[in-house]
Amino acid sequence: VQLQASGGGLVQAGGSLKLSCAASGRSLNTMGWFHQAPGKEREFVAAVNWKGSSTIYGDSAKGRFSISRDNAKNTVYLQMNSLKPEDTAVYYCAARRLGVGTSSTAANYDYWGQGTLVTVSS
């Protein structure tokens, strides 16, 4: 599975961004988003199972971000609203091997995209 994240950019606090993660081939894996700010560890943001019927969120994302997927397009999305300066980070999409569910643990993901930078100005 190869993953390509896109959609990052510069946005003012309170604004919105929508990230996309395109997967190569037919990919029905659980997918997740993580972010990593400079000098900090990679942190879980959100994950969705292969059907799109089950989602989980990290504490910082709850109530503001929404993860979804379009399996016909092999793409997972992260809609980010009410962005804060502390959301500034490189955002990575990741995929688990087939047949397993959602997880908030980075070590449980087998495939990673290259990351897309989100910068939120105050």
N, C-alpha and C positions, 0 to 999 in steps of 0.2 A: 504494500500500500504506500503510495506517495501522496503527500499532503502539501497543498499550496494555500497559505493564508494570505488574505488581502483585506483592504478596507481601512487600515490604520491611517492616522493623520493627526493634524493639530486641530483642537476644538477648545472653545471656551468652557469654563466651568458652567454646569447646568445644561450643556448641549448634549447631543446624541451622536452616536456613530454605530454603524452596522458592519461587523466583520464577517467575512466569508471564508470558508475553508473547503476547497475543492479536492476531492479524493480521486485518485486515478483508478480506472477500472470500476468494476461493480463492487462496491464496498458497503457491506451491511454490518459494520462494526459499531460498537458503542464508541461515541466520540466525545471529546472533552476539550475545554479551553482552560489554559493556565496563563498566568502572567508572572513576569519577573521584572522587578524594579532594580535599578543599579544598586549593587551592594547588598541585595536581599535574596533570599531563597525563592525558588519558583513556588507559586501559590495557586491553589485550585480556584477556578472561577465557576465553571458549570460543566455539566455532562448530560448527555441524552442517550437513551438506548437505541438500538437499531430501528425499532418501530416508531420512535418518537413519542412513545406513550409514557415514558418515565424520565423525569428530569430531576437533577439535584443541583444545588447551588452552594457556593461558599458564602460565608457570612457577609463579606463585603459586597456581594452581588445580589443578595436577596432583596426583592422589591424594586430593584433598578434595572437589572439585566434579564434578558430572556434568551434561552437557547432553543433553536429549532432546526429541523433538517428537511431537506427535499431529496428523497432517495432517487427520484427520477433524474435529478441533476447531480447526484453524488456530492451534494454540498450541505455543509452545516453552517448555521448562522449564529452570530451572537449580537443581539440588539442591545446596545448599551445606552441607557437614558440617565438623565440627572448626573452627568459625569462630574467627578471631583478631581482636584489636582492630585490626590493620592491614588487615583486610578492610572496615573502615568506609568507606563511599563511597556515592555515588549510582550505581546500576546501570542501565545503558541497554541495551535490546535494539535490534538493528539488522537490516536485511535488505539483501541484495544484489539486483541486477537478475536477472531470470530467466536461467538457462542457464550460470551460473558457479559455481565451487566455493567451498570454504572459504577464508578469509583471516583473518590476524591484524591486518591493517592497516585502521585506522578509515576512511581515505580511500577504501577500496574498497567501502564500504557506502553505499547510496543512500538508505535510509529509516531514520529513527530514531524511537524512542518517547520519551516525556517523562521517563523515569527514575523509579526508586523507591529510596528511601533505606534503606540497611542500616546499622544502628549496632550494633557489637559492644562490649559493656562488659567490662572486665577484672575 
